């Protein structure tokens, strides 16, 4: 089985071919400013026409087309049609965890990233990759070539999750590296200081990026299926905790729910898409439902 087939099965490809990732993904900062300007000083190629919609700049109306058709059309430029995407994948040691699922959290993240990269490249959008633990460890510049998907997956499949996490530092590095505003797709278990993470996410938003935060946890981390006396090991530090799982369950589940709700609430306030997932969910179904939900609100 090839690297691509391992993470991007034919049935998944058939499904995502029907989707349009860019429904609401056009960046409102850089792209909107470029479109609203008279385009002086920019090297932008004319692409096609589209029907005028309320809110469009009247300066973009093609009056020659109006004279011929008696209908309003605006010029669509190449800068409007191409998006730059960045896949940011957490490759720290905790992402290598699985209790009883076939996929680790890291495998699940790679499968999601593969599907999104495939969809963007199919749309001739550029997509790049950064992996991180305490800091960014590998980086591929965004490209729209078909070979980019293979490059991304080859890099990811040669990684073994290791090291401790510092998501905030890594996202700040990514913000500095990104040369143009685009779509930031972040895949992590977010097992770090939530306030620092949100501060870094705000920086990405302030830079004009559209941000999707895929919060990936193991099914056991969500449902706590353990019983009796158990030993729990912190995967990154090796710290151990012994206790009775039945006595811990109620408090643990309450803390986990509060943890996820905090991200949901603060991301909503920052206009960041927060997508809670666990490895017990069929990833392609979860992705399909998410993209369809975004399409409904485009």
Phi, psi and omega in degrees: 000130181288165179302316181295315183295330180298319185254350183223082185289153183306322181293329177290319178301316180298324180290310186286345175298337182273358185257155174241100183301332190273015185310312177235022189266355178296126187293128187280338181281279184299311185293316181294320178297322179293318181292323184284340180283163175287005175072015176288139177085359179244146174263092185233128183267138175293136184249302184194178176257155169217159182296144178294137177236148177307132183103342177292151179287121179302336179295341181269356178295134177270101186288337175294319177294320178299319181298328182274327188246347185062026178229150182271124174230146176248153178285134177253127185256157183301328180295337178279336192264347182245134184244147174253123181247148178232121174266121180244108188248125177287118180245026178287167187300325182295336179288346179275006185275138164212143179267307181213008179271159179292323183258137168286172176299323179294315177301318180297317178297318180296320179297317176296314181299321179298316180296316181291320178297317178301314183295319181292316180294324176299327178274007181065026172271156178271143178218138178236179185219139169225135173245153188206155164232264173286337179205174177294128183254328176220152183209130173243127179294147180298134175216156179253002180293149180299329180292346183296325180298315177298321178297317181296312183290325178298318179294314184294319184286347176266005179262142170246122181306127183202163176084167177272165185260137163220082186296322182298313179299316182296318180292324176295322176296318180297319178300323180287328182281328185292118186274342177218151180295142182198205182256115178264117178249111189249131183238113184199158172276353175059030181276072181201183181296116185293327180294318178294321178298313181296323177300317179292323178294322176299323179298318178297318179295318181294336177278000176096006181279144166273134188236132171240125181251107177270108183267103188253119176236157175288150180305323180290330178291334179273319189259344178049071185276009187281151179223157175069193178290133184214158175246126181250132185244127175285118191294334185266327181256343183082003179298145184238147177224126177252140180183176179270115185300323181296323179285332183275339193303309186299313180294319180299311183297325178294317178296319179297317179296318179296321179300312181288321180295326178297315177296319180301314183293313184287327176292320178300319180295329181267004182059045175249133176285121178252122185238097179282128182224157169221159189290354174277352179270138175295116194296322182291325176294317179298318180293317180300313180298321180295312182294322177295323178295319177296321180297324181294333182253017182292000000 
